[in-house]
Structures are given as C-alpha cells and as structure tokens.
Amino acid sequence: MSFPKSQVVDLLIERGQQDKARQAEHELPDSIDPEKYVLELGHLGLNIEDLNAAFGAAETS
C-alpha cells in the first residue's frame, strides 16, 4: 500500500513537526510505499504502523 506524500506531510504538521514536514516535501516522492521508504520515514520519526493508524489502512506484510 502506498500513501500520498501530502498525507505524510499533513501528518507531520499535525504533530507539530513543521521542519520534518518541509524535509518530507523535498525528499519523498509523490507516492510513498512505506516498505520501500522505511529508512526515509524513520528519519522523519514515522513508521508503517504510524501511517496505517493515521490513514486507516490495513497492515502491510
């Protein structure tokens, strides 16, 4: 499952992490597969479980 970059950016902003939101805006592709971008998401303080919880997706395997 992939997530739009805009959702990830919005999630970071909601968490009060504007600097990380700007970083995500510049460094991540428009569509993010969390399994492929696990390191990049980790640098932003996010993981697959965070995204699934925030966006109501089923867990990926």
mmCIF file of the N, C-alpha and C atoms, coordinates in Angstrom:
data_MODEL
# 
_entry.id   MODEL 
# 
loop_
_atom_site.group_PDB 
_atom_site.id 
_atom_site.type_symbol 
_atom_site.label_atom_id 
_atom_site.label_alt_id 
_atom_site.label_comp_id 
_atom_site.label_asym_id 
_atom_site.label_entity_id 
_atom_site.label_seq_id 
_atom_site.pdbx_PDB_ins_code 
_atom_site.Cartn_x 
_atom_site.Cartn_y 
_atom_site.Cartn_z 
_atom_site.occupancy 
_atom_site.B_iso_or_equiv 
_atom_site.pdbx_formal_charge 
_atom_site.auth_seq_id 
_atom_site.auth_comp_id 
_atom_site.auth_asym_id 
_atom_site.auth_atom_id 
_atom_site.pdbx_PDB_model_num 
ATOM 1   N N  . MET A 1 1  ? 0.838  -1.178 0.000  1.00 0.00 ? 1  MET A N  1 
ATOM 2   C CA . MET A 1 1  ? 0.000  0.000  0.000  1.00 0.00 ? 1  MET A CA 1 
ATOM 3   C C  . MET A 1 1  ? 0.881  1.238  0.000  1.00 0.00 ? 1  MET A C  1 
ATOM 4   N N  . SER A 1 2  ? 0.515  2.195  -0.812 1.00 0.00 ? 2  SER A N  1 
ATOM 5   C CA . SER A 1 2  ? 1.238  3.463  -0.890 1.00 0.00 ? 2  SER A CA 1 
ATOM 6   C C  . SER A 1 2  ? 0.382  4.583  -0.322 1.00 0.00 ? 2  SER A C  1 
ATOM 7   N N  . PHE A 1 3  ? 1.057  5.625  0.115  1.00 0.00 ? 3  PHE A N  1 
ATOM 8   C CA . PHE A 1 3  ? 0.392  6.796  0.666  1.00 0.00 ? 3  PHE A CA 1 
ATOM 9   C C  . PHE A 1 3  ? 0.837  8.031  -0.100 1.00 0.00 ? 3  PHE A C  1 
ATOM 10  N N  . PRO A 1 4  ? -0.069 8.977  -0.326 1.00 0.00 ? 4  PRO A N  1 
ATOM 11  C CA . PRO A 1 4  ? 0.336  10.228 -0.964 1.00 0.00 ? 4  PRO A CA 1 
ATOM 12  C C  . PRO A 1 4  ? 1.265  11.017 -0.038 1.00 0.00 ? 4  PRO A C  1 
ATOM 13  N N  . LYS A 1 5  ? 2.266  11.622 -0.632 1.00 0.00 ? 5  LYS A N  1 
ATOM 14  C CA . LYS A 1 5  ? 3.202  12.434 0.144  1.00 0.00 ? 5  LYS A CA 1 
ATOM 15  C C  . LYS A 1 5  ? 2.456  13.512 0.928  1.00 0.00 ? 5  LYS A C  1 
ATOM 16  N N  . SER A 1 6  ? 1.421  14.080 0.342  1.00 0.00 ? 6  SER A N  1 
ATOM 17  C CA . SER A 1 6  ? 0.684  15.155 1.016  1.00 0.00 ? 6  SER A CA 1 
ATOM 18  C C  . SER A 1 6  ? 0.105  14.693 2.351  1.00 0.00 ? 6  SER A C  1 
ATOM 19  N N  . GLN A 1 7  ? -0.325 13.441 2.434  1.00 0.00 ? 7  GLN A N  1 
ATOM 20  C CA . GLN A 1 7  ? -0.857 12.921 3.701  1.00 0.00 ? 7  GLN A CA 1 
ATOM 21  C C  . GLN A 1 7  ? 0.243  12.812 4.749  1.00 0.00 ? 7  GLN A C  1 
ATOM 22  N N  . VAL A 1 8  ? 1.419  12.384 4.324  1.00 0.00 ? 8  VAL A N  1 
ATOM 23  C CA . VAL A 1 8  ? 2.545  12.263 5.254  1.00 0.00 ? 8  VAL A CA 1 
ATOM 24  C C  . VAL A 1 8  ? 2.944  13.647 5.752  1.00 0.00 ? 8  VAL A C  1 
ATOM 25  N N  . VAL A 1 9  ? 3.008  14.609 4.839  1.00 0.00 ? 9  VAL A N  1 
ATOM 26  C CA . VAL A 1 9  ? 3.350  15.984 5.211  1.00 0.00 ? 9  VAL A CA 1 
ATOM 27  C C  . VAL A 1 9  ? 2.311  16.526 6.194  1.00 0.00 ? 9  VAL A C  1 
ATOM 28  N N  . ASP A 1 10 ? 1.035  16.322 5.897  1.00 0.00 ? 10 ASP A N  1 
ATOM 29  C CA . ASP A 1 10 ? -0.030 16.793 6.790  1.00 0.00 ? 10 ASP A CA 1 
ATOM 30  C C  . ASP A 1 10 ? 0.063  16.146 8.170  1.00 0.00 ? 10 ASP A C  1 
ATOM 31  N N  . LEU A 1 11 ? 0.380  14.861 8.221  1.00 0.00 ? 11 LEU A N  1 
ATOM 32  C CA . LEU A 1 11 ? 0.523  14.162 9.498  1.00 0.00 ? 11 LEU A CA 1 
ATOM 33  C C  . LEU A 1 11 ? 1.634  14.795 10.332 1.00 0.00 ? 11 LEU A C  1 
ATOM 34  N N  . LEU A 1 12 ? 2.755  15.082 9.702  1.00 0.00 ? 12 LEU A N  1 
ATOM 35  C CA . LEU A 1 12 ? 3.867  15.706 10.423 1.00 0.00 ? 12 LEU A CA 1 
ATOM 36  C C  . LEU A 1 12 ? 3.484  17.095 10.922 1.00 0.00 ? 12 LEU A C  1 
ATOM 37  N N  . ILE A 1 13 ? 2.767  17.853 10.114 1.00 0.00 ? 13 ILE A N  1 
ATOM 38  C CA . ILE A 1 13 ? 2.318  19.186 10.533 1.00 0.00 ? 13 ILE A CA 1 
ATOM 39  C C  . ILE A 1 13 ? 1.373  19.073 11.727 1.00 0.00 ? 13 ILE A C  1 
ATOM 40  N N  . GLU A 1 14 ? 0.447  18.111 11.675 1.00 0.00 ? 14 GLU A N  1 
ATOM 41  C CA . GLU A 1 14 ? -0.481 17.894 12.792 1.00 0.00 ? 14 GLU A CA 1 
ATOM 42  C C  . GLU A 1 14 ? 0.263  17.561 14.078 1.00 0.00 ? 14 GLU A C  1 
ATOM 43  N N  . ARG A 1 15 ? 1.398  16.914 13.948 1.00 0.00 ? 15 ARG A N  1 
ATOM 44  C CA . ARG A 1 15 ? 2.212  16.551 15.114 1.00 0.00 ? 15 ARG A CA 1 
ATOM 45  C C  . ARG A 1 15 ? 3.109  17.700 15.561 1.00 0.00 ? 15 ARG A C  1 
ATOM 46  N N  . GLY A 1 16 ? 3.026  18.839 14.865 1.00 0.00 ? 16 GLY A N  1 
ATOM 47  C CA . GLY A 1 16 ? 3.843  19.992 15.220 1.00 0.00 ? 16 GLY A CA 1 
ATOM 48  C C  . GLY A 1 16 ? 5.274  19.896 14.727 1.00 0.00 ? 16 GLY A C  1 
ATOM 49  N N  . GLN A 1 17 ? 5.502  19.065 13.728 1.00 0.00 ? 17 GLN A N  1 
ATOM 50  C CA . GLN A 1 17 ? 6.854  18.836 13.217 1.00 0.00 ? 17 GLN A CA 1 
ATOM 51  C C  . GLN A 1 17 ? 7.016  19.488 11.835 1.00 0.00 ? 17 GLN A C  1 
ATOM 52  N N  . GLN A 1 18 ? 6.930  20.828 11.814 1.00 0.00 ? 18 GLN A N  1 
ATOM 53  C CA . GLN A 1 18 ? 6.991  21.551 10.554 1.00 0.00 ? 18 GLN A CA 1 
ATOM 54  C C  . GLN A 1 18 ? 8.320  21.354 9.821  1.00 0.00 ? 18 GLN A C  1 
ATOM 55  N N  . ASP A 1 19 ? 9.417  21.306 10.557 1.00 0.00 ? 19 ASP A N  1 
ATOM 56  C CA . ASP A 1 19 ? 10.719 21.098 9.912  1.00 0.00 ? 19 ASP A CA 1 
ATOM 57  C C  . ASP A 1 19 ? 10.765 19.752 9.195  1.00 0.00 ? 19 ASP A C  1 
ATOM 58  N N  . LYS A 1 20 ? 10.259 18.722 9.848  1.00 0.00 ? 20 LYS A N  1 
ATOM 59  C CA . LYS A 1 20 ? 10.240 17.399 9.222  1.00 0.00 ? 20 LYS A CA 1 
ATOM 60  C C  . LYS A 1 20 ? 9.250  17.366 8.064  1.00 0.00 ? 20 LYS A C  1 
ATOM 61  N N  . ALA A 1 21 ? 8.159  18.122 8.167  1.00 0.00 ? 21 ALA A N  1 
ATOM 62  C CA . ALA A 1 21 ? 7.193  18.200 7.066  1.00 0.00 ? 21 ALA A CA 1 
ATOM 63  C C  . ALA A 1 21 ? 7.850  18.821 5.832  1.00 0.00 ? 21 ALA A C  1 
ATOM 64  N N  . ARG A 1 22 ? 8.621  19.882 6.032  1.00 0.00 ? 22 ARG A N  1 
ATOM 65  C CA . ARG A 1 22 ? 9.344  20.502 4.905  1.00 0.00 ? 22 ARG A CA 1 
ATOM 66  C C  . ARG A 1 22 ? 10.364 19.529 4.321  1.00 0.00 ? 22 ARG A C  1 
ATOM 67  N N  . GLN A 1 23 ? 11.044 18.798 5.188  1.00 0.00 ? 23 GLN A N  1 
ATOM 68  C CA . GLN A 1 23 ? 12.015 17.804 4.733  1.00 0.00 ? 23 GLN A CA 1 
ATOM 69  C C  . GLN A 1 23 ? 11.320 16.739 3.893  1.00 0.00 ? 23 GLN A C  1 
ATOM 70  N N  . ALA A 1 24 ? 10.184 16.251 4.354  1.00 0.00 ? 24 ALA A N  1 
ATOM 71  C CA . ALA A 1 24 ? 9.429  15.237 3.616  1.00 0.00 ? 24 ALA A CA 1 
ATOM 72  C C  . ALA A 1 24 ? 8.990  15.774 2.263  1.00 0.00 ? 24 ALA A C  1 
ATOM 73  N N  . GLU A 1 25 ? 8.542  17.012 2.233  1.00 0.00 ? 25 GLU A N  1 
ATOM 74  C CA . GLU A 1 25 ? 8.086  17.635 0.989  1.00 0.00 ? 25 GLU A CA 1 
ATOM 75  C C  . GLU A 1 25 ? 9.186  17.625 -0.068 1.00 0.00 ? 25 GLU A C  1 
ATOM 76  N N  . HIS A 1 26 ? 10.410 17.840 0.358  1.00 0.00 ? 26 HIS A N  1 
ATOM 77  C CA . HIS A 1 26 ? 11.531 17.918 -0.583 1.00 0.00 ? 26 HIS A CA 1 
ATOM 78  C C  . HIS A 1 26 ? 12.158 16.566 -0.902 1.00 0.00 ? 26 HIS A C  1 
ATOM 79  N N  . GLU A 1 27 ? 12.101 15.619 0.030  1.00 0.00 ? 27 GLU A N  1 
ATOM 80  C CA . GLU A 1 27 ? 12.864 14.380 -0.129 1.00 0.00 ? 27 GLU A CA 1 
ATOM 81  C C  . GLU A 1 27 ? 12.052 13.163 -0.566 1.00 0.00 ? 27 GLU A C  1 
ATOM 82  N N  . LEU A 1 28 ? 10.758 13.171 -0.326 1.00 0.00 ? 28 LEU A N  1 
ATOM 83  C CA . LEU A 1 28 ? 9.956  11.987 -0.633 1.00 0.00 ? 28 LEU A CA 1 
ATOM 84  C C  . LEU A 1 28 ? 9.274  12.114 -1.992 1.00 0.00 ? 28 LEU A C  1 
ATOM 85  N N  . PRO A 1 29 ? 9.024  10.975 -2.643 1.00 0.00 ? 29 PRO A N  1 
ATOM 86  C CA . PRO A 1 29 ? 8.287  11.004 -3.916 1.00 0.00 ? 29 PRO A CA 1 
ATOM 87  C C  . PRO A 1 29 ? 6.805  11.292 -3.661 1.00 0.00 ? 29 PRO A C  1 
ATOM 88  N N  . ASP A 1 30 ? 6.063  11.561 -4.720 1.00 0.00 ? 30 ASP A N  1 
ATOM 89  C CA . ASP A 1 30 ? 4.639  11.886 -4.587 1.00 0.00 ? 30 ASP A CA 1 
ATOM 90  C C  . ASP A 1 30 ? 3.827  10.737 -4.005 1.00 0.00 ? 30 ASP A C  1 
ATOM 91  N N  . SER A 1 31 ? 4.222  9.506  -4.297 1.00 0.00 ? 31 SER A N  1 
ATOM 92  C CA . SER A 1 31 ? 3.564  8.323  -3.761 1.00 0.00 ? 31 SER A CA 1 
ATOM 93  C C  . SER A 1 31 ? 4.606  7.519  -2.987 1.00 0.00 ? 31 SER A C  1 
ATOM 94  N N  . ILE A 1 32 ? 4.293  7.221  -1.734 1.00 0.00 ? 32 ILE A N  1 
ATOM 95  C CA . ILE A 1 32 ? 5.274  6.593  -0.845 1.00 0.00 ? 32 ILE A CA 1 
ATOM 96  C C  . ILE A 1 32 ? 4.839  5.184  -0.482 1.00 0.00 ? 32 ILE A C  1 
ATOM 97  N N  . ASP A 1 33 ? 5.653  4.218  -0.856 1.00 0.00 ? 33 ASP A N  1 
ATOM 98  C CA . ASP A 1 33 ? 5.477  2.846  -0.396 1.00 0.00 ? 33 ASP A CA 1 
ATOM 99  C C  . ASP A 1 33 ? 6.302  2.738  0.887  1.00 0.00 ? 33 ASP A C  1 
ATOM 100 N N  . PRO A 1 34 ? 5.646  2.626  2.043  1.00 0.00 ? 34 PRO A N  1 
ATOM 101 C CA . PRO A 1 34 ? 6.388  2.646  3.300  1.00 0.00 ? 34 PRO A CA 1 
ATOM 102 C C  . PRO A 1 34 ? 7.402  1.521  3.448  1.00 0.00 ? 34 PRO A C  1 
ATOM 103 N N  . GLU A 1 35 ? 7.194  0.406  2.763  1.00 0.00 ? 35 GLU A N  1 
ATOM 104 C CA . GLU A 1 35 ? 8.174  -0.678 2.849  1.00 0.00 ? 35 GLU A CA 1 
ATOM 105 C C  . GLU A 1 35 ? 9.446  -0.328 2.078  1.00 0.00 ? 35 GLU A C  1 
ATOM 106 N N  . LYS A 1 36 ? 9.325  0.446  1.016  1.00 0.00 ? 36 LYS A N  1 
ATOM 107 C CA . LYS A 1 36 ? 10.492 0.846  0.229  1.00 0.00 ? 36 LYS A CA 1 
ATOM 108 C C  . LYS A 1 36 ? 11.196 2.057  0.832  1.00 0.00 ? 36 LYS A C  1 
ATOM 109 N N  . TYR A 1 37 ? 10.452 2.879  1.557  1.00 0.00 ? 37 TYR A N  1 
ATOM 110 C CA . TYR A 1 37 ? 10.998 4.118  2.107  1.00 0.00 ? 37 TYR A CA 1 
ATOM 111 C C  . TYR A 1 37 ? 11.080 4.077  3.627  1.00 0.00 ? 37 TYR A C  1 
ATOM 112 N N  . VAL A 1 38 ? 11.288 2.889  4.175  1.00 0.00 ? 38 VAL A N  1 
ATOM 113 C CA . VAL A 1 38 ? 11.316 2.716  5.624  1.00 0.00 ? 38 VAL A CA 1 
ATOM 114 C C  . VAL A 1 38 ? 12.411 3.565  6.273  1.00 0.00 ? 38 VAL A C  1 
ATOM 115 N N  . LEU A 1 39 ? 13.576 3.661  5.675  1.00 0.00 ? 39 LEU A N  1 
ATOM 116 C CA . LEU A 1 39 ? 14.659 4.458  6.262  1.00 0.00 ? 39 LEU A CA 1 
ATOM 117 C C  . LEU A 1 39 ? 14.326 5.939  6.243  1.00 0.00 ? 39 LEU A C  1 
ATOM 118 N N  . GLU A 1 40 ? 13.819 6.426  5.103  1.00 0.00 ? 40 GLU A N  1 
ATOM 119 C CA . GLU A 1 40 ? 13.472 7.835  4.987  1.00 0.00 ? 40 GLU A CA 1 
ATOM 120 C C  . GLU A 1 40 ? 12.375 8.213  5.981  1.00 0.00 ? 40 GLU A C  1 
ATOM 121 N N  . LEU A 1 41 ? 11.371 7.343  6.092  1.00 0.00 ? 41 LEU A N  1 
ATOM 122 C CA . LEU A 1 41 ? 10.294 7.598  7.044  1.00 0.00 ? 41 LEU A CA 1 
ATOM 123 C C  . LEU A 1 41 ? 10.824 7.573  8.476  1.00 0.00 ? 41 LEU A C  1 
ATOM 124 N N  . GLY A 1 42 ? 11.742 6.660  8.746  1.00 0.00 ? 42 GLY A N  1 
ATOM 125 C CA . GLY A 1 42 ? 12.349 6.592  10.069 1.00 0.00 ? 42 GLY A CA 1 
ATOM 126 C C  . GLY A 1 42 ? 13.069 7.873  10.439 1.00 0.00 ? 42 GLY A C  1 
ATOM 127 N N  . HIS A 1 43 ? 13.751 8.479  9.477  1.00 0.00 ? 43 HIS A N  1 
ATOM 128 C CA . HIS A 1 43 ? 14.434 9.753  9.724  1.00 0.00 ? 43 HIS A CA 1 
ATOM 129 C C  . HIS A 1 43 ? 13.440 10.863 10.049 1.00 0.00 ? 43 HIS A C  1 
ATOM 130 N N  . LEU A 1 44 ? 12.209 10.693 9.588  1.00 0.00 ? 44 LEU A N  1 
ATOM 131 C CA . LEU A 1 44 ? 11.158 11.674 9.867  1.00 0.00 ? 44 LEU A CA 1 
ATOM 132 C C  . LEU A 1 44 ? 10.385 11.335 11.139 1.00 0.00 ? 44 LEU A C  1 
ATOM 133 N N  . GLY A 1 45 ? 10.758 10.233 11.788 1.00 0.00 ? 45 GLY A N  1 
ATOM 134 C CA . GLY A 1 45 ? 10.087 9.821  13.013 1.00 0.00 ? 45 GLY A CA 1 
ATOM 135 C C  . GLY A 1 45 ? 8.801  9.056  12.775 1.00 0.00 ? 45 GLY A C  1 
ATOM 136 N N  . LEU A 1 46 ? 8.663  8.463  11.584 1.00 0.00 ? 46 LEU A N  1 
ATOM 137 C CA . LEU A 1 46 ? 7.458  7.713  11.233 1.00 0.00 ? 46 LEU A CA 1 
ATOM 138 C C  . LEU A 1 46 ? 7.804  6.269  10.917 1.00 0.00 ? 46 LEU A C  1 
ATOM 139 N N  . ASN A 1 47 ? 6.803  5.397  11.032 1.00 0.00 ? 47 ASN A N  1 
ATOM 140 C CA . ASN A 1 47 ? 6.964  4.013  10.613 1.00 0.00 ? 47 ASN A CA 1 
ATOM 141 C C  . ASN A 1 47 ? 5.659  3.541  9.978  1.00 0.00 ? 47 ASN A C  1 
ATOM 142 N N  . ILE A 1 48 ? 5.651  2.323  9.488  1.00 0.00 ? 48 ILE A N  1 
ATOM 143 C CA . ILE A 1 48 ? 4.473  1.794  8.797  1.00 0.00 ? 48 ILE A CA 1 
ATOM 144 C C  . ILE A 1 48 ? 3.252  1.812  9.716  1.00 0.00 ? 48 ILE A C  1 
ATOM 145 N N  . GLU A 1 49 ? 3.437  1.452  10.972 1.00 0.00 ? 49 GLU A N  1 
ATOM 146 C CA . GLU A 1 49 ? 2.318  1.429  11.909 1.00 0.00 ? 49 GLU A CA 1 
ATOM 147 C C  . GLU A 1 49 ? 1.727  2.819  12.102 1.00 0.00 ? 49 GLU A C  1 
ATOM 148 N N  . ASP A 1 50 ? 2.585  3.850  12.156 1.00 0.00 ? 50 ASP A N  1 
ATOM 149 C CA . ASP A 1 50 ? 2.090  5.229  12.273 1.00 0.00 ? 50 ASP A CA 1 
ATOM 150 C C  . ASP A 1 50 ? 1.189  5.581  11.101 1.00 0.00 ? 50 ASP A C  1 
ATOM 151 N N  . LEU A 1 51 ? 1.639  5.238  9.901  1.00 0.00 ? 51 LEU A N  1 
ATOM 152 C CA . LEU A 1 51 ? 0.869  5.573  8.703  1.00 0.00 ? 51 LEU A CA 1 
ATOM 153 C C  . LEU A 1 51 ? -0.437 4.796  8.658  1.00 0.00 ? 51 LEU A C  1 
ATOM 154 N N  . ASN A 1 52 ? -0.385 3.513  8.973  1.00 0.00 ? 52 ASN A N  1 
ATOM 155 C CA . ASN A 1 52 ? -1.608 2.704  8.984  1.00 0.00 ? 52 ASN A CA 1 
ATOM 156 C C  . ASN A 1 52 ? -2.611 3.241  10.005 1.00 0.00 ? 52 ASN A C  1 
ATOM 157 N N  . ALA A 1 53 ? -2.130 3.611  11.175 1.00 0.00 ? 53 ALA A N  1 
ATOM 158 C CA . ALA A 1 53 ? -3.020 4.142  12.205 1.00 0.00 ? 53 ALA A CA 1 
ATOM 159 C C  . ALA A 1 53 ? -3.613 5.484  11.785 1.00 0.00 ? 53 ALA A C  1 
ATOM 160 N N  . ALA A 1 54 ? -2.800 6.324  11.187 1.00 0.00 ? 54 ALA A N  1 
ATOM 161 C CA . ALA A 1 54 ? -3.259 7.658  10.801 1.00 0.00 ? 54 ALA A CA 1 
ATOM 162 C C  . ALA A 1 54 ? -4.235 7.623  9.638  1.00 0.00 ? 54 ALA A C  1 
ATOM 163 N N  . PHE A 1 55 ? -4.013 6.714  8.701  1.00 0.00 ? 55 PHE A N  1 
ATOM 164 C CA . PHE A 1 55 ? -4.794 6.722  7.470  1.00 0.00 ? 55 PHE A CA 1 
ATOM 165 C C  . PHE A 1 55 ? -5.764 5.555  7.371  1.00 0.00 ? 55 PHE A C  1 
ATOM 166 N N  . GLY A 1 56 ? -5.862 4.749  8.438  1.00 0.00 ? 56 GLY A N  1 
ATOM 167 C CA . GLY A 1 56 ? -6.849 3.678  8.489  1.00 0.00 ? 56 GLY A CA 1 
ATOM 168 C C  . GLY A 1 56 ? -6.605 2.538  7.525  1.00 0.00 ? 56 GLY A C  1 
ATOM 169 N N  . ALA A 1 57 ? -5.365 2.303  7.157  1.00 0.00 ? 57 ALA A N  1 
ATOM 170 C CA . ALA A 1 57 ? -5.043 1.220  6.220  1.00 0.00 ? 57 ALA A CA 1 
ATOM 171 C C  . ALA A 1 57 ? -4.834 -0.073 6.979  1.00 0.00 ? 57 ALA A C  1 
ATOM 172 N N  . ALA A 1 58 ? -5.030 -1.158 6.282  1.00 0.00 ? 58 ALA A N  1 
ATOM 173 C CA . ALA A 1 58 ? -4.722 -2.473 6.842  1.00 0.00 ? 58 ALA A CA 1 
ATOM 174 C C  . ALA A 1 58 ? -3.218 -2.621 6.913  1.00 0.00 ? 58 ALA A C  1 
ATOM 175 N N  . GLU A 1 59 ? -2.750 -3.408 7.851  1.00 0.00 ? 59 GLU A N  1 
ATOM 176 C CA . GLU A 1 59 ? -1.313 -3.628 7.978  1.00 0.00 ? 59 GLU A CA 1 
ATOM 177 C C  . GLU A 1 59 ? -0.767 -4.290 6.741  1.00 0.00 ? 59 GLU A C  1 
ATOM 178 N N  . THR A 1 60 ? 0.461  -3.869 6.372  1.00 0.00 ? 60 THR A N  1 
ATOM 179 C CA . THR A 1 60 ? 1.135  -4.497 5.246  1.00 0.00 ? 60 THR A CA 1 
ATOM 180 C C  . THR A 1 60 ? 1.960  -5.648 5.762  1.00 0.00 ? 60 THR A C  1 
ATOM 181 N N  . SER A 1 61 ? 2.206  -6.635 4.900  1.00 0.00 ? 61 SER A N  1 
ATOM 182 C CA . SER A 1 61 ? 3.008  -7.776 5.343  1.00 0.00 ? 61 SER A CA 1 
ATOM 183 C C  . SER A 1 61 ? 4.241  -7.900 4.515  1.00 0.00 ? 61 SER A C  1 
# 
